[in-house]
Structure formats: structure tokens, C-alpha cells
Amino acid sequence: MEIDAELRRQITVSLAAAAVFIAGLVGIGVTFGGSSALPEAGALALVALLAGFVLLMAGVGTYLMRTGDES
């Protein structure tokens, strides 16, 4: 299977979005970790991160769909 420029762009953008999510998880773990349970503020931060990730992936999908139409 040959990987063309558009597929490379899709892979790169998707991996970057996933890396942002993982960095957010690590950040929440470092900030609110240390105890055996996640405090309420940490739980809200986690929910916000998940919601942000869903919106980020929707934006990434829209971006990739539009750039695919132009080429």
C-alpha cells in the first residue's frame, strides 16, 4: 500500500490530536494525582478534557474533509 501525501497529512494531524489528548491526561494526572482517588476538581477537568477531545476530533475531521476536497 502506497502512502500518498494526503494520507500522510491525515495520519500526522490525527496523531497530533491524539498527542494533545495524552498530554492533557498526563497533565491532569500530575496536577490532581498523588492520592488514591481523583478529587472532584480533577474529575471535572477530565470530563472537560474528554469533551474538548471530541470537539477537537470533529474539527480535525472537518479540516481533513475540506482539504481533501481542494486537492
N, C-alpha and C positions, 0 to 999 in steps of 0.2 A: 504494500500500500504506500503510495507516494503522498508525502505531506507537502501540500502547496502552501503558499503564503497566507491565504485566508484561514486555513486550518491552524497554522502556527499562531496567527493572531488570536483566534478563538481559544486555543489552549493557553496562551500567555495571559490573556485577560481573565480567563476563568481561574487559573492558578493564582493570579494576583488577588482576586476577590476572596478566594479561599484562604490565602495567607493573611489577609486583613482580618478575617473571622478568627483564625487561630491565634493571631496576635492579640485580638480582643479577649479571647478566652484566657490566654496566659496573663494578660493584664488584670483581668478580674480575679484570677486565682492568686496573683501576687498581692493585689490590693486587699482582698477580702479573705484570703486564706489564712492558715495558721491555726484555726480551731477545727474541731471535728465536724462542725456544721456550718453551712453558709448562712451568714446573717441576712436579715430582711433586706437591707440595702444592697447586698451582693446579689440576692435573688432578683431584685428589680433591675439591677444592672445587667444580669444575664438575660432576662426577658427582653430588655431594650436592645441588647446585642443581637439576639435572635430575630427580633422584628426588623432591626436595621439590616441584617444579613439578607433577609427575604426581600426587602426593598432594593438592596444593592444588587442582588442577583436578577431582579426584574429589570433594573436599569441596565445591567450588563447585557441581558438578553435583548433588550430593545436596541442598545448600541450596536451589538453584533448583527442584528437583523437589518438595521439601516445601512451599516457599512457593507454588508453583503449585497444589498440591492444596488449600491452605487457602482460596484465593480463589474 
